[in-house]
Every structure is written in structure tokens, then in C-alpha cells.
Amino acid sequence: MLTAPPAYFPTQYWHALDDGRVCCDVCPRKCTLREGKRGACFVRMHHQGEIVLTSYGRSSGFCIDPIEKKPLNHFYPGSSVLSFGTAGCNLSCLFCQNWDMSKSRQMDTLCDSAMPDELAATARRHGCKSIAFTYNDPVVFMEYAIDAAQAAHELGLKSVAVSAGYICEAPRIEFYRYMDAANIDLKAFSESFYHKICHGQLQPVLETLLYLKHETQVWFEITTLLIPGENDSDEELNAMCQWLVENLGPDVPLHFSAFHPDFKLLDKPVTPLSTLQRARRIALNHGLHYVYCGNVHDPDSDATYCASCHKRLIERDWYQLGQYALDETGACRHCGARLPGRFAKVREDFGARRIAVRIHHD
């Protein structure tokens, strides 16, 4: 068993080319690398004839958050989650909110370290329900995330992936085999947006959503950051919501989140609340049952309502829970209809705190 972060960690999803390069098969970018070169994600590298991971056991920091911050509103509401990320990302979104980590080209960004068993033990010691791979996309450090998820499961904890879903078929199956929940960042519903703004493709993300819905037991929710003038038109929102209902069903929770100018997209205004509310109305009109507005203070659209009797089930003010009308089975106390998701028998109430954590090394 490894006791300290290795410089190079072996990986599985790659193949050698006839010209001496190696092709990474984790994501649709399919980076082809000569010896010593790194992929677009920065953390996967050609080393001595194979692709290795250079960020295993290294992190940009650890925080305990409310699970609602991921955001996950139907996965053990009120519980706390130990969140961490590494460096690098396999998309290049011009609006990245975590660009200091995801676009880092300096390994000293990874100032903290923790092996998988240390992560799990720390999460349990602090009373967390789960650990979350977030801040940058766990697809690029999937070997580290999988090992951490297994260590968490051994201690009775859950594992959460916050991801853009940009991953190929074989690693997708392997990665989500170890995840209990996910929030998938559906950045837009047009190939042109993915190509121009994210330097990626839409179709692989849709394939990830279809896979999670139809071939796994992973609880997942979707987030779309609405950028004024880029992906917030009625036409695009209608097309997206229709696809979601037809392919994933009405019970997948959808979070519309407000954009704030960042990284290389500084010429766009902050998304007004009215845009989020318009998107929410469109989604509800298409039959989606659970639609939320994020990155804004709007308790009405942050609450969860029963799809059967329409009574409020979970009140939220930012990340603080208020009224809670679910019984111990996760059913509505008013009409008995079951709320889709994962719920504890006893309500938890971590609140809106955010606690920085240092991993204790024995």
C-alpha cells in the first residue's frame, strides 16, 4: 500500500502508437503524447512508454461543505461532505470559476497531500456523510478518486463526483462503478457552445447522462450555468429541457446557476435572477419536477416541492435547511408521495458552514 503520493501513478486507459507516441483514452480529447509530454488536462503524462497520473495523493486543499453546495439537493439533505480536488481539467472553459486550480500548470498548487485511507478517515472523524471529488474534474484523476471512493466505502461513507461528464465509454463504466452520486455540469445544449467556449463536444456529455440514468444506480443531478447571450435563449432552453424529460425522465433535479465574470470571459454581465426564473419556468412547463436556481438568494426556487401535492418539502435559505416535511422513508408527510433521491432516516443539519481541513499525517 502506498503511504505517500507517488511521482507517477500507473493508469489503464491508453494505447501505444507506431510512431512512439502514446494515446490517452480517458476522454474524447484523445491526446497523443511523446515521451515527457503532458495531456491537455496537465496531470496525465507520457512517462517511459505509458500514460501516468502525476497528481495521485495531491490536492489543492480540503473543505467540509454542506452537500447542497455541490449542488445536490436530493442526496442526504443537510449532511456534510469532505470536498477536495487536484489540478488540471480536460475542458478549457473560458468562464471557469475554479481556473486557479483547473488550469494550473504548477504542481505547487497541490500544497496538501492525502492518501485515500487518510481522506476517508478524516471525513469520518469530522462526521461527514460523504467525500466529494470537485473543484476540478475528477475524470482526470480517476485512479485517485476511485481509490478514495473505495476507502470511503470501507468506512461506511458515500462518494460524490462533481464532473462535466466528458469521458469515454470504458473509463466511464469503471469510474461510476464506485460513485454513489454525481452532479453533471451540462454546460449548454449546443455543439457550437461546447466547441467555442469549452473546446469540447456536447455528445459525450449526453452519453454520460444516458449511461447514469439507464445503466447505473448512481443518484445524479444536473447543473447548467446560464451565461447571458451564450446559452440562455428560450430556443436552447426548450430544446434542452425537452431532451432531459424524454431521455432522463421528469425526476432528475436540474439546477440553473448564475454566471459571474471570471477567467477569460469577463465581458459578460452577471446572470440576472429573472433569467434563472425564466429558465426554471421553461423546465417546469416541460414537465421537470425539481428545478432550482443557484448562485443567487432566492429561497422560493431553492426549496424542494412535492411533485404530487405541490406542498413545500424542504425549505432552504442559501445552504441552511428550514422546514423539512419528509418522513424517515423520504416520503412527503402531506400526501405520502416518495421524493426521488437518497435520504437518511434521521434528518441532518450541518448548515451553511464551510470548514477548511488539514489532513493529519501519522
NORKAUR-V201478 format. One record per residue. N is the residue number from 0. RES is the residue in three letters. SS is DSSP state (H for helix, E for strand, L for the rest). Layout:
BEGIN
[[N,RES,SS] [N,RES,SS]]
END
This chain:
BEGIN
[[0,MET,L] [1,LEU,L] [2,THR,L] [3,ALA,L] [4,PRO,L] [5,PRO,L] [6,ALA,L] [7,TYR,L] [8,PHE,E] [9,PRO,E] [10,THR,L] [11,GLN,L] [12,TYR,L] [13,TRP,E] [14,HIS,E] [15,ALA,E] [16,LEU,L] [17,ASP,L] [18,ASP,L] [19,GLY,L] [20,ARG,L] [21,VAL,E] [22,CYS,E] [23,CYS,E] [24,ASP,L] [25,VAL,L] [26,CYS,L] [27,PRO,L] [28,ARG,L] [29,LYS,L] [30,CYS,L] [31,THR,E] [32,LEU,E] [33,ARG,L] [34,GLU,L] [35,GLY,L] [36,LYS,L] [37,ARG,E] [38,GLY,L] [39,ALA,L] [40,CYS,L] [41,PHE,L] [42,VAL,L] [43,ARG,E] [44,MET,E] [45,HIS,E] [46,HIS,E] [47,GLN,L] [48,GLY,L] [49,GLU,E] [50,ILE,E] [51,VAL,E] [52,LEU,E] [53,THR,L] [54,SER,L] [55,TYR,L] [56,GLY,L] [57,ARG,E] [58,SER,E] [59,SER,L] [60,GLY,L] [61,PHE,E] [62,CYS,E] [63,ILE,E] [64,ASP,E] [65,PRO,E] [66,ILE,H] [67,GLU,H] [68,LYS,H] [69,LYS,L] [70,PRO,L] [71,LEU,L] [72,ASN,L] [73,HIS,L] [74,PHE,E] [75,TYR,L] [76,PRO,L] [77,GLY,L] [78,SER,L] [79,SER,E] [80,VAL,E] [81,LEU,E] [82,SER,E] [83,PHE,E] [84,GLY,L] [85,THR,L] [86,ALA,L] [87,GLY,L] [88,CYS,L] [89,ASN,L] [90,LEU,L] [91,SER,L] [92,CYS,L] [93,LEU,L] [94,PHE,L] [95,CYS,L] [96,GLN,L] [97,ASN,L] [98,TRP,H] [99,ASP,H] [100,MET,H] [101,SER,H] [102,LYS,L] [103,SER,L] [104,ARG,L] [105,GLN,L] [106,MET,H] [107,ASP,H] [108,THR,H] [109,LEU,L] [110,CYS,L] [111,ASP,E] [112,SER,E] [113,ALA,L] [114,MET,L] [115,PRO,H] [116,ASP,H] [117,GLU,H] [118,LEU,H] [119,ALA,H] [120,ALA,H] [121,THR,H] [122,ALA,H] [123,ARG,H] [124,ARG,H] [125,HIS,L] [126,GLY,L] [127,CYS,L] [128,LYS,L] [129,SER,E] [130,ILE,E] [131,ALA,E] [132,PHE,E] [133,THR,L] [134,TYR,L] [135,ASN,L] [136,ASP,L] [137,PRO,H] [138,VAL,H] [139,VAL,H] [140,PHE,H] [141,MET,H] [142,GLU,H] [143,TYR,H] [144,ALA,H] [145,ILE,H] [146,ASP,H] [147,ALA,H] [148,ALA,H] [149,GLN,H] [150,ALA,H] [151,ALA,H] [152,HIS,H] [153,GLU,H] [154,LEU,L] [155,GLY,L] [156,LEU,L] [157,LYS,E] [158,SER,E] [159,VAL,E] [160,ALA,E] [161,VAL,E] [162,SER,E] [163,ALA,L] [164,GLY,L] [165,TYR,L] [166,ILE,L] [167,CYS,L] [168,GLU,H] [169,ALA,H] [170,PRO,H] [171,ARG,H] [172,ILE,H] [173,GLU,H] [174,PHE,H] [175,TYR,H] [176,ARG,L] [177,TYR,L] [178,MET,L] [179,ASP,L] [180,ALA,E] [181,ALA,E] [182,ASN,E] [183,ILE,E] [184,ASP,E] [185,LEU,L] [186,LYS,L] [187,ALA,L] [188,PHE,L] [189,SER,L] [190,GLU,H] [191,SER,H] [192,PHE,H] [193,TYR,H] [194,HIS,H] [195,LYS,H] [196,ILE,H] [197,CYS,H] [198,HIS,L] [199,GLY,L] [200,GLN,L] [201,LEU,L] [202,GLN,H] [203,PRO,H] [204,VAL,H] [205,LEU,H] [206,GLU,H] [207,THR,H] [208,LEU,H] [209,LEU,H] [210,TYR,H] [211,LEU,H] [212,LYS,H] [213,HIS,H] [214,GLU,H] [215,THR,L] [216,GLN,L] [217,VAL,L] [218,TRP,E] [219,PHE,E] [220,GLU,E] [221,ILE,E] [222,THR,E] [223,THR,E] [224,LEU,E] [225,LEU,E] [226,ILE,L] [227,PRO,L] [228,GLY,L] [229,GLU,L] [230,ASN,L] [231,ASP,L] [232,SER,L] [233,ASP,H] [234,GLU,H] [235,GLU,H] [236,LEU,H] [237,ASN,H] [238,ALA,H] [239,MET,H] [240,CYS,H] [241,GLN,H] [242,TRP,H] [243,LEU,H] [244,VAL,H] [245,GLU,H] [246,ASN,H] [247,LEU,H] [248,GLY,L] [249,PRO,L] [250,ASP,L] [251,VAL,L] [252,PRO,L] [253,LEU,E] [254,HIS,E] [255,PHE,E] [256,SER,E] [257,ALA,E] [258,PHE,L] [259,HIS,L] [260,PRO,L] [261,ASP,E] [262,PHE,L] [263,LYS,L] [264,LEU,E] [265,LEU,L] [266,ASP,L] [267,LYS,L] [268,PRO,L] [269,VAL,L] [270,THR,L] [271,PRO,L] [272,LEU,H] [273,SER,H] [274,THR,H] [275,LEU,H] [276,GLN,H] [277,ARG,H] [278,ALA,H] [279,ARG,H] [280,ARG,H] [281,ILE,H] [282,ALA,H] [283,LEU,H] [284,ASN,H] [285,HIS,L] [286,GLY,L] [287,LEU,L] [288,HIS,L] [289,TYR,L] [290,VAL,E] [291,TYR,E] [292,CYS,E] [293,GLY,E] [294,ASN,L] [295,VAL,L] [296,HIS,L] [297,ASP,L] [298,PRO,H] [299,ASP,H] [300,SER,H] [301,ASP,H] [302,ALA,L] [303,THR,E] [304,TYR,E] [305,CYS,L] [306,ALA,L] [307,SER,L] [308,CYS,L] [309,HIS,L] [310,LYS,L] [311,ARG,E] [312,LEU,E] [313,ILE,E] [314,GLU,E] [315,ARG,E] [316,ASP,E] [317,TRP,L] [318,TYR,L] [319,GLN,E] [320,LEU,E] [321,GLY,E] [322,GLN,E] [323,TYR,E] [324,ALA,L] [325,LEU,E] [326,ASP,L] [327,GLU,L] [328,THR,L] [329,GLY,L] [330,ALA,E] [331,CYS,E] [332,ARG,L] [333,HIS,L] [334,CYS,L] [335,GLY,L] [336,ALA,L] [337,ARG,E] [338,LEU,L] [339,PRO,L] [340,GLY,L] [341,ARG,E] [342,PHE,L] [343,ALA,L] [344,LYS,L] [345,VAL,L] [346,ARG,L] [347,GLU,L] [348,ASP,L] [349,PHE,L] [350,GLY,L] [351,ALA,L] [352,ARG,L] [353,ARG,L] [354,ILE,E] [355,ALA,E] [356,VAL,E] [357,ARG,L] [358,ILE,L] [359,HIS,L] [360,HIS,L] [361,ASP,L]]
END
